[in-house]
């Protein structure tokens, strides 16, 4: 399974790299997590340069995609070369999630029609202007689409993604690893409180 984190020039390190770290707590031969970007190297809002691990085209074929945030998201959504590739994202066959201003990308792609979203306070006016209802909460998911608001909500997206692809036990283990010592139970309980209401209902037992 491939999880791609879309990471653009001016990206927010907390959004892309926390998700990368939590997702990589899954240790399985069939599990791959990459930073996907439109260019071979991208530099964060604070000057951290990373190399591309997968292309945007590869991301569109991934099992799950998280659209990261950054200071140049409004430029990203006006870049037709990027957006034409991202029109290949399809929640009918993959999980599609967005962190903070990444919700603007989903909105511009038409993936948030009638779906409310979470985003950060700075990005909120842009997402509202795109015609999306913005919720005052850290995480929301509907079907295969999820959004999170606030940099430190990125582990909710990661936890939701792992749960959907690998199960709750794998997600719980990953969240337990990154949670602060002495606060692990509290931290995990809060995570599940935010994620659980938006998980698909379990299939009824066969008779």
N, C-alpha and C positions, 0 to 999 in steps of 0.2 A: 504494500500500500504506500502511496506517495502523498505526502502533505506538503503543499507549496505555500510559502509565505511571500506574498508580493511585496517587494521592497524597492522603493523608488529613490531617486536622488532627493536628499533632504529628509530621509526617513527618520523616524523616532526610534532610537535604540530600544527603549523599554517595550515598545509595541512588538517589534520584530524579534528581538533577541530573547525576551522572557518567554514568548510563545515557543521559540526554537528550543530553548533549554528545557521547558516542561515537556514538550512533545518528544524530545529525544530521551526522556526517561523510560520510554517504551523500548525494551530491548528484545527485538524480534528480527529475524533474518528478512522478513518480508516488509519491514517498516523503514521508510526513508523520509526524512524531513529536509527540505531545501529552502534556501532564499532564492526566490525567482525575481529577476530584474530585467529591464529592457536593454541594459548595457553591461559590459563585462565587469565593471566596478561601479559602485555607488557610494556616495559619502553622506553620512548622517548630518542632522541639523547641528551636531556638536563636533563634527570633523572626524568621525570614525568611518574609515573606508573598508568595505567588505567586497569580496569577489562573488560574482554570480555563480550559483550552484545549479540552477536550471533556468531555462528560458521561459518567457511568458507563454509561448506555444505549448511547452511541456506542462506548465501549470494548468492550462486549460484542459489537459487530459488527466490531471491528477484526481485522486479519490476525494481530496479535500483541498480547499484553497482559503487562505486567510489573507485578506487585503490589509496590509499594514498602513499605518498613518505616517504623516510627515508634514513639513512646512510647505511643500510644493504640490499638495493634492489638487488644488484648483488649477494648476498648470497641467497636471497629469490628465484631468478630465477634458481638457481642451486639446490634448495631443491626439490627433486622429490616428496616427500610426500605432500608438499604444492602445487606444480604445477599440480600434478595429480588431485587434487580436483578442482583447478581453471580451468581446462579444461572443467568443467561444465558450465562456463560462455558462454552465447549464445546471441549475439546481435539481433538475429532474434525474440527473445521473451522478451528481457529486455534491458534497457539502460545500457551501459557499458562505464564508463568514467575513466580517469586516471589523477592524479595530478603529475607533475614533473617527478621524476624517475619512477612513476607508469607506464609511457608509455613503459618502458622497459619490464614490466610484460606483457602488451598487445602485444608487439612485439614478445616476446618469445612464447606467446600462439597462434601466427599466426593471431591475430585479426586486425593487421595493414597492412596486405598485400594490397598494392596499395592505402593505406590511409595515407596521411601525418599526422604529429603529432606535438604538442607543448610540450616542456619540459623545464627544467631549464638549465642554462648554464653549470653547473657541469655535469649533466646527458647527455647532448647533444651528446658527443662522443660515449657513450655506446649505445644510441638509434640509432645513425647513423651506428655504427658497426653492429647493428642488422638488418640493411637493410632498415631502415625507413627514409624517407625524413623529416627533422625537419624544421618547419616554424619559422620565426622570428616574432612571434606574440604571444599574451597571451592566445588565445583560438581558437579552431577549432573543428568543429563537422561535421560528414558525416553520415547521417542516424542515427542509434542508438548508434554511437560511438563518444565520445568526449574526448579531451585532453586539459589540461591547463598547462602553463609554468610560473613559478614564484609563490612563496608562496601566495602572495596577489592576485593572480588570482583565488584562490579557490572559491571565491564568484561567479565567472562566471560559474563554474561547478555547483554550488548549484542553481544558478538562472536558468540555462538551464534545470537542472533536474526538478525543481519545475514547470517550464513552460510546459515541456513535459508531466508531470503527473497531474498537477493541474491547469494549465492555466497561462496566463501572469499576470492576476490581482493578483493571489496569490504570484507569484514571485516578482512582483513590490512591494507588501506590505512587503515581507520579506527583500528585499534589502533596502527599505526605512527605515525600523527599524534599520538596522545595519550601515547605512551610517552616516558619521560625521555630526553633527549639523552645519548648515550654508553652507553645501556643498551637501545636499541631492539631489537636482535636478541635479547638475553637475555629481555627483557620479552615479546616476541611469541612466542618459543619456549615460554615458560612458559604463556602463554595457550593456545596450540594444544595443549600437553600436557594441559591440563585439559579443553579443549573437544572435541578430536577423537574420543576414545573414545566419545562420546555422540552423534555425528552418525549419521544413517541411512546404511546401507551403500549405495554407489553402485549404480545399476541395471546389470545386466550388459549388455555391448555387444550390439547386434542383429546377427544374421548373415544 
